[in-house]
Amino acid sequence: MRIAGESGQASVELIGTLPALVLVALIGWQLLVAGQTAWLSANAARVAARAVAVGRDRDAAARSALPSSLARGMKVSNAGDGRVRVSVPVPLLLRRWRSPLSVSATAGLQ
C-alpha cells in the first residue's frame, strides 16, 4: 500500500543528486587529463634529453613527442648537467581550454 504524498519521491531525489554526480564525474575527468599531461610531459622531457645527447634540437624533439594541442603552450629549458625541463600547461576538461596550472618534467641522460 502506498502513502499518497510519496508519489515521485525517487525522481525528485535523482534530480537532486544529479548535479553532484556530474560534478564528481567532471572532477574525475580533470584528474585523468592532468595525469595524462604529466605523463606526456615526462615523455617529452626524455625525448628532448636524448636529442641533446646526440646534438639535435631539443625543442623540436620535445614538440614531436606531444600532441599538437599540448605542444602549443610547451616550454623547454635547460636544467643543468645536460638535463632538460619540459613544462606543459594542463588542459581544462578539454585540450583546447587551458588552465593556469602547468606540469613540468625533467630528464637527462647519464
Residue pairs with C-beta under 8 A, 6 or more apart in sequence:
26 93
29 93
30 92
30 93
33 90
33 91
33 93
33 95
34 90
34 101
34 103
37 70
37 88
37 90
37 91
37 103
38 103
38 105
40 65
40 66
40 67
40 70
40 88
41 66
41 70
41 74
41 86
41 87
41 88
41 103
41 104
41 105
42 105
42 107
43 65
44 62
44 63
44 65
44 66
44 74
44 86
44 88
44 105
45 62
45 84
45 85
45 86
45 105
45 106
45 107
46 65
46 107
47 61
47 62
47 64
47 65
48 58
48 59
48 61
48 62
48 65
48 76
48 84
48 86
48 107
49 58
49 82
49 83
49 84
49 107
49 108
49 109
50 61
50 109
51 57
51 58
51 60
51 61
51 62
52 58
52 82
52 84
52 109
53 82
53 109
58 76
58 84
59 76
62 71
62 74
62 76
62 84
62 86
63 71
63 74
66 74
66 88
67 95
69 91
69 95
69 96
70 88
70 89
70 91
70 95
73 88
73 89
73 98
73 102
74 86
74 87
74 88
75 86
75 87
75 88
75 102
76 84
76 85
76 86
76 87
77 84
77 85
77 87
78 84
78 85
79 85
79 106
79 108
81 108
82 108
82 109
83 106
83 107
83 108
84 106
84 107
84 108
85 104
85 105
85 106
86 104
86 105
86 106
86 107
87 102
87 103
87 104
88 102
88 103
88 104
89 98
89 99
89 101
89 102
90 98
90 99
90 101
90 102
90 103
91 97
91 98
91 99
92 98
92 99
